[in-house]
Amino acid sequence: MIDRDETVTMIAALVAGDPWLSADACAVYLGMVKPDGKINRCGFLERVACLPDFPKANPVTRSWKKSEVDDWSREQQRSA
C-alpha cells in the first residue's frame, strides 16, 4: 500500500519533470552491461534494486526517479 507521503512525492516528481528510469535504463545508467553488450536487467533487479538503501520504485510505473538514483550512486562512491 502506498502511503500519502509517497503519493505526494511521486506526484511532485512527475509535475517537476524529474525523469524516471525503467529497470533497463537503471542498469545501463549504473553500468550494468554484460560482456556481450546486453543490458543486465536481472543483475540490477537481483543485486541493486533490492538493496535496503536503494530508492524505492514507483509501484505503478515500476520505475525509479533519476535524481534519487543519482543521489544513491554518489553516496556509494563516497563510501567506497
C-alpha positions in Angstrom: 0.0 0.0 0.0 1.3 3.5 -0.9 1.2 6.0 1.9 0.1 9.6 1.5 3.7 11.0 1.6 4.9 8.6 -1.1 2.0 9.6 -3.3 2.7 13.3 -2.9 6.4 12.7 -3.6 5.5 10.8 -6.8 3.1 13.4 -8.0 5.6 16.3 -7.2 8.3 14.5 -9.1 6.0 14.0 -12.1 5.0 17.6 -12.1 8.5 18.8 -11.7 9.6 16.7 -14.7 12.1 14.5 -12.8 12.9 11.8 -15.2 12.0 8.2 -14.3 14.2 5.2 -15.2 13.0 1.8 -16.1 14.9 -1.3 -14.8 16.7 -1.5 -18.1 17.6 2.2 -18.0 18.8 2.0 -14.4 21.0 -1.0 -15.3 22.6 0.9 -18.2 22.9 4.1 -16.2 24.7 2.3 -13.4 27.0 0.5 -15.9 25.4 -3.0 -15.6 26.0 -4.3 -19.0 27.0 -7.9 -19.9 30.3 -8.6 -21.8 28.3 -9.1 -24.9 26.8 -5.6 -24.6 23.4 -6.7 -23.5 21.6 -4.9 -20.6 22.0 -6.8 -17.3 18.4 -6.2 -16.1 18.3 -9.3 -13.9 21.5 -8.3 -12.3 20.2 -4.9 -11.5 16.9 -6.2 -10.1 18.6 -9.0 -8.1 21.7 -7.2 -6.8 20.9 -3.5 -6.7 17.2 -2.7 -6.7 16.6 -5.0 -3.7 19.2 -3.2 -1.5 17.6 -1.6 1.5 19.2 1.8 0.8 18.4 1.8 -2.9 15.5 4.2 -3.8 12.1 2.5 -3.9 10.5 2.1 -7.3 7.2 3.8 -8.2 4.8 0.9 -7.7 2.6 2.0 -10.5 5.2 2.5 -13.2 7.9 0.3 -11.7 10.5 2.9 -12.4 12.9 4.9 -10.3 13.4 8.7 -10.0 16.7 9.6 -11.7 17.5 12.1 -9.1 17.2 9.5 -6.3 19.4 7.0 -8.3 21.9 9.8 -8.8 22.0 10.5 -5.0 22.3 6.8 -4.2 25.1 6.4 -6.7 27.1 9.4 -5.3 26.7 8.0 -1.8 28.0 4.6 -2.9 31.1 6.3 -4.5 31.7 8.3 -1.3 31.6 5.2 0.9 33.8 3.1 -1.4 
